[in-house]
Amino acid sequence: MWDQHYNPLGNAALSTIAAAVPVVTLLVLIASGRVKAHLAAIVALVVANIITIVIFTMPAGMSIRASLLGVVIGFFPIGWIVLNVIFLYRITVETGRFELLQRAIGGVTTDRRLQLLLIAFAFGAFFEGASGFGTPVAITGAILIGLGFSPLAASGLSLIANTAPVAYGALGTPIQGLATVTGLDPYVLGAMVGRQLPFFSLIVPFWLIWAFAGWRGMIAIWPAILVTGVSFAVPQFVISNFINPWIVDIGASLISMGCLILFLKVWQPRELWLSPALRSHDESAATMKAARPLDTTKLSQAQLWSALLPWIIVCIVMLIWGTGAFKGWANANFAWKFEVPELHNMINKVPPVAAKPTPEAALFDFTYLSFTGTGMLIAAIISGLLMGFSPVKMVAEYGRTIRLCAISLITISAMLAIGTLTRLSGVDATLGLAFAATGVLYPFFGTLLGWLGVALTGSDTSSNVLFGNLQRITAEQLGLSPVLMAAANSSGGVMGKMIDAQSIVVASTATNWYGHEGSILRYVFLHSIVLACLVGVLVTLQAYVSPFTMMVLK
């Protein structure tokens, strides 16, 4: 057995700096724009192994095994989702269904700002709720680039929009993970998150349009933005507090989409915004081909259903794949569990991160049928067959998709390797303890700990599993509500989703803007940190200011 060491240098500040080196290396290399993302990830992985072995004293064999486990986890499930989403998208393009979808959306509105509300925010929230794990960014990014948005707009805005729904993604998986590690009731945790995120469900649609079109462009359509935000935020609060945390995103997104579409039947902006590029400097605009004007000819009923068919199939399959009943059946009959030798249960998480020495599992659950990516592949195959795609042609298209996504899949796997290694080595916990030492300011910095967790791991679920118990223990030591701080970990984490390396690679892949991950990171980083700080301010008010504290006590 090997015990994790959270202060290997005997000085908390120096140990924290050492722990930060791998992720700082990754982000600096990507943001520089001079190193391709897959090379940056490989370099950062080598650095992470050196840090964990030399400074954190992790045995070399364990460090290498942890990295290899992360590589496999990177492909299953994250890379598997991306590959099959892009496959579905390419089928819809080849069969002409995507052009029909463009016309269908153009029939609702040709205004680019309203298209963002409908697709990036509301439609993306549905896929976050149904499947999560990169699916919404992959799908909305692909749709936006197909509609003619610039690559930076399509990728960056998809990332910004995919924030407020994340805590309830994949049918509440982050909440369930948080409940598992903290021992707190998932219904209580879900309700508390539902007293934090609705504020940001109102803010994010405004923020999204401001980031795209500037202040004046945003103000010009404020009624539509307000309808979108309110019709999402209110159901988000009601469902999370009075029904359950599993169907929050599904219900809120469907209501929001319906309300926006109905509202646009009686209201339209005075001037249409037709530019597909960011109003601010958009370095990707030069790469855009001259866009053809959208054909807004009204579709026949048959054409409309034909355009929507692949996405209806995806929605149905994802809802089935997200249910506990299906997952339970599939995992009982179609799964293979591999315990990594000389790593599984050979590492102890120790106090103060855990209440007592706790072995860390090192498992690869090859739940191949219940993977979200498998559901996406099945949906793509069904859609292709119904659209007249022959099996031979489908196999050939899948081969082209693999070649298209190969570099991105390598990047995602290397980044997950870093996340897995830092988790098993205790490097992440060292960074977490630095936040936990902030005393009275802990509600603010504890929220940022959740943000850091998602930025490192790429998953709100993983961040909750990593830091959830630390949040509970620290809150109890400081006399704060453990439910509040556990929920803050998830709510703060959602704002880290737009800068985690895997999401950025997914976005660049979906928008065919390979090699520009640094540009995407630089664009979204400030948005991410400012929104995370705003969540921290709200949690601090809930902790100490009476009117807000009532939301904690109710």
N, C-alpha and C positions, 0 to 999 in steps of 0.2 A: 504494500500500500504506500501511496505517496500523498502527503498532506499539502494542500495549496498554501502558498505563502503570500500574504498580502502586503508585507512590508519587508521585502528581501534585502533592501539596502540599509535597513535600520533607521531610515529617515523617510517620513511619510511623503514629503515633497519630492524627493529624488525618486522614490519608488513610483509615485504617480507619473512623473515625467517619463520614466522608463516604460511604464505601461502604455503611455500615449504614443510612443514612437511608431508602432506599426500602423495605426490608423492615420496618424499625421502624415506618415510617408505616403500612404495610399492616396489621401486627399490632395496632398501637395503635388504629387506626380500627375494625377488626373487633371487637377485645376490648371497646371502649367500649360497644358495643351501640346506639350512637346513629346510626351510619352503616350503611346497607345494604351487604352484602358487595360487590355489583357496583359501587356508587359508590366504596367504599373501594379496590377494585382499580383503578378508572379513575384516581382521584386519585393512588394510589401509582405507577401507570404514568407519569403526567405528571411526578411528582417524579423518577422514575428517569431519564427522558429529560433533565430539567434537569441532574441530577447527572452523567450520562455526557457530556453535551455541554459544560457549563460547566467542570466540575472535571476530569474524566478526558479531556478534549479529543477525544472521539470526534466525527468529522464529523457534522453534523446529519442529512445524508442517510442515512448508515449507521445512525444511531440509530433513525430513523423506520422504515427498512427492516427492521431487526432486530425492532422492535416488531411490525410487521405480520406478519413471519414467525412470531413467537410466537403471535399471534392465531390464525393458521391452524392451527398445531401444537396449540393449545389445543383446537380442535374436532376435529381429526383427529390423534391417536386418542382423547384422553381424553373429550371431550364426546360423541363418537360412541358410545363404550361406554356412558356414562351414559344417553343417550337410548334406546338399544335395550334395555338392562336394564330400565328403567322401562316400556318398551313391553311386554316379555315379562311383567313383573309384572302390568300392567293387564289383559292378556289372561287370565292365570290367575285374576284376581279376577272378571272378567266371565263367565267360563265356569264358575265355581264350583269350579275345581280347587284354588284356594288354600285354600278352606275345608276341602277334603278333606285338603290337606297339613297344615293346623293340627290336624285330628283325628288324622292319622297320627303327628305329633310328640307330641300329647297321649297317644297310645297307648303311646309309649315312656316318657314322664314328663310330669306336669303341673307338676313343680317348676320354677320359673323359673330357678333357678341351674343346674340340669342342662340345661335348654334352651339356656342361654348356652354351656355347654361344647360341646354337640353342634353348635349352629348357628354362633355367632360365632367360636369357636375352630377346631373340627375341620372343619366344612363350609366355613368361610371360607378355611381353609388350602388346601383342595382347589382352590378357584377362584383363589387366589393363585398356586398352582403351575401351573394350567392356562392362565391368561390374565393375571393381574396387572393393573396400570394402572387401579386403581379398581374393578375388577369385584367383588372380594370384599366391599368395604364397601357397594357399591350393592345387591348381592343379599342379604347378611345383614341389612343395615339394613331393607330392604323386608320381609323375612320376619319379623323381630322386631317391626316396627310392626304387621304383619298379625296377629301372635300376641297383640297387646294391650299390648306394652311401651310405656312412656312414650316420647315423642320423644327426650328427652335420654338416656334409658337405651339406646334402640335405636341412636342415632347414636354417642354417646360410647363405649359398650362395644364396638360393631363396630370402632371405630378402635383401641381398646386391644388388642383381640384380634388385629388384623391387624398384628402386629409380627414375632414370631419367624419366620414363614414368608417374609418379604418378600425376604430376600437370595437366595432360590432361586426367586423368582417368575417367572411366564411362562416356564416350563421353563428356568430358570437364566440368563435374560437379563442380570441384574445382574453375575453372575460372568463371563459372556462379555465384557460391556462393560469390566469391570475388567481382564481378561486382554489385551484389545485395546490399551488405552492404556498398560499397564505392561510388556507383553512377557513377562509371567510365565505359567506353565502354568495354564490354567483348572482342571485337575484338582487341582493343588497349592493354588490359591487356594480352591477349593470345599472341600477337605479342612480347610484352616485355619479357614474360617468354621464348618465343622462341629465344630471343637473349641472354639468360642466360644458359638454360639447355643443348643446343647442345654441349657446351664445355664438359659437364659432361657425355653426351651420348657417347662422345669419350673416356673419362677417365674411366667410370665405367666398360666396358668390360675388359680393361687391369687390373683394380683393382680387378675384380672378379676372373680372372685367377691367378693373383699374390697371392690373398688370398688362393686359392686352391692349387696351384702347386709351389709357390715360384717364385723368380725372373727368374731363368733359365728356369723353366717350362713355364713361360709366354713368354719370349723372343723367345723360340723355335717355337711358333706359332703366332708371331706378325703379319704376313700378314693376317691371318684369323681374328685376333682380329680387325685389322685396317679396313678390309672390313666390318665386323659386325658393328663397331662403326660409320664409315663414312656413310654407307648405312642407318643407323638409324638417325644420327645427321642432315644430309643434308635435308632429307625429313621433319624432325621435324621442322627445321627452315623455309623451304619453305612453308609447309602447314600452319604453325601457322602465318606466316607473310603475305601470299598472298592468302590464301583460307579461312580457319576459324579455330577456336580452338577446334572444336567438334570432328573432325576425325583425329587429329594429330597422336595419338598412333596407330590407326587402320592402317593408310596408312604407317607410318614409320616401324611398326613391320613386315608387310607383305613384304615390299621391303627388309628389312634387312634379313628376313628368306630366301627369294628367292635368294638374292645375295650371302649369305653364302653357300647355297646348291649348287648353280651353281659354285661358286669358288672352292668348295671341289671336284668337278668333274675333275678339272685340277690341283689341288694342294693338297698334303697331307704332314703332318710332317714327318721328317726323322725317328723319333722314336715315337711309339705310347705310350701314357700315359694311362695305364690300371688300375692303383691303384684307388679305389673308396674312399679312405680316404684322409683327409687333410694332406698336407706335414708337416705342423706344428703339434704340439701335438694334437691328436684327441682322447679325452677320450671316445668317442662313438664307436671307432673302435673295442673295446673289446666286444661290444654287438652284433657285426655283425656275422651272420651265414656265413659259408664258401660259397662264391658266386660261382654259376655255371658259367662257361665260356659262354659269350653271343653267342647264335646261330646266326650267320651272314649269314645263307643260304638265298639266294635271295627269296623274297616272290613273289608268283604269283600275278597277277593283282587283282584277286578276294580276296586273303588274305590281300593285301595292303588296299583295300577299306574297307574290314571288320574291319581291325585294326583302320582305321581312322574314320569309321562311327560315333562312339559316339562323337568324338571331332568335327567333321563336324557339327553334330546336335547341339552341345553346341554352336559352333560359330554362326550358323544361329539364334538360339533362343536368344543368348545374343545380337546380333546385332539388332534384332527386339525389345527386351526388353529395349534396350538403346535409342531408338529413341523417340523424343519428341512427335510424333504423337501417338505412342502406349501408352506411359505413360499418355498423356492427356486423351485418351479414357478410359484406364483402371482406372485411378484415378477418372474419372467422374462417372463411373458405378460400380466399385468394390473397394470401399474404405469406411473406417469408421474413422471419426475424433473425438478424445476424448480430451476435454479440462480438464486438471487436476484441480479439484475444489480447491479453496483457494490457487492456485499457478499460474494459467494461467493469465498473464497480471497483476499480483499482486506484481511484483518486478520491480523496476525502475533501468535501467542502466543510470548512470548520468555522467556529465562531470568530467574529461577530456576524459573518454573512449567513451562517446557519446556526440554529439554536444549539445544535450538537453535531459532532462529526457525522457527516452524511455522505455516503458513497455516490459518486456521479455516474450515471448510466452512460454508456457509450454504445448505443444500439443503432443499427440501420434497419428501420422497419420498411421493408419493401412491400408496402400495401399497394401493389401495382394496379389493382382494379379500382380502388377508392381514390387514387390520386386524382386531383382536379384536372391535371393534364390528360389523363386517360379519358375522363368524361368529355373533355374538349375534343380529343381525337375521335371519339365515337360520334360526337355531334357533327364533326367535320365530315366524317365518312357518310353518315346518314344524309347530311345536306348535299354532299357531292353526288350521291347516287340519285337522290330525288331531283337534282338539277341536271341530270343526264351525263354526269362525269363517269366515264368507264373506269373499272378497277385498274386497268393497265395505265391509263392516263393519270389516275390518282397516285399510283406508286411513283411514276416519273415525276409528278409535281412534288411529292413528298421528298424525293431525292434532291430536287432543286432547293427546297426549303431548308434541308439540312445543310447544304453547301452555303446557303445564304446566312444561316444563323450560327455557323461553326465557331467563329471567333467570339461571338457574344456568349455562347455556351461555355467556352473555355474561361472567359472572364468571370461569369457568374459563379462557376465552380471554384475558381481560385479565391473569389471574395468570400464565399461561404466557408472555405477552408480557413481563412483568417478568423472569421467569426466563431467557428467551432473550436479552433485552437485557443483563442483568447478566453473563451468560456471555460473550457476544461482546465486550462492552466491557472485560472484565477486572475488573469490580467484584467478582465472586465470588472471583477469585483474590487480590485484595487482602485480603479477609476471611480466606482460607485461609492466606496468608503470616503473618498475625497469630498464628494458631494454631501455625504452624510455628516460630515464634520462641521457643517455651517451653522449649527445651533438654531437661533430664532429665525434665521432666514431659510431654514430647511424647507418649508412649504414651497418656496420659489425654486430653490436649487434641486429639491427632490423631484419636482416636475421636470426640470431640465435633465435629470438623471434618466427619466423615461425617454426623453428626446435622444439622449446619447445612446441609450440601449438600442433604439430602432435604427439610428444612424450606423451603429456598429454591426448589428445582426441582420438588418433589412426586414425585420418582422416585429409587429407589436406583440404578437404572441411570445416570441422569443425574448423580447425585452421584459415582458411581464414575468416569464418564468425565471429569467436571470436576476431581476432586481425586486420582484414583488415581495418576497419574504424579507429582504433587507429594508424595504419601505415600511413594512409592518413593524419590524423590530425597532427601527429607529424612531418611528412615530410613537410607539409605546414608551420608549425611553425619554422622549421629549414632552410627553403628555398631550400629544396630538391624536386625532382620530385615525386609527389604522385603516379604516375604510376609506377615509378621505385621501390619505397618501397612497394607498394601493391603487385607488381609482386615478389619482393624479399621474401615476406612472404610465397608465394606459392613455390618458387624455393628452399628456405632454408628448408621449411617444408618437402620436399620429402626425405631429408636425415634423418629426424626423424622417417620415416616410419619403418625403420628396428629395432628400439628399442622400439616402442610403445608396451605396454603390450599385447594388443589384437592380434597384428600381431605375436608376439612371441608364444602366445598360439595356434594360428592357425597353425603356423609352427610345433610346437611340436605335435599337433593332426594329421596333415597330414603325418608326418613321423613316427608316432607310438612311439614317444620318450617322453611319458608322464612323468611328474615329473622332467624334466631336463630343465625347462624354464630358470633357473639361469645360466646354462652352455651356453645356446644360447645367453642370454643377455650379459654375460661376453665376449663372442666371438665377437659379432657385435658392442659392444658399442664404442670401439676406432675407428672402421671404420666409424661409424656414425658421431661422433663429428669432426673427421678430415675432412671428406668430407663436412660437414656443414660449417666448418671454411673456406674451400676453396671457397665455394659459397659466403660466406661473404666477402672474399677478392675480388672476381670478382665484386660484387655489389659496394664495396667501390671504386674500380677503375672506374666503370661506373659513380659513383657520382662525382668523383673529378679529374680524369685523362683524358685529352682531347681526345685521340684516342678512349678510351672506352666510354666516354661521348657521342660521336657521335652516338653510338648505342641507346642511350636514346632519342636523339633529332631527329633521322631520322623519 
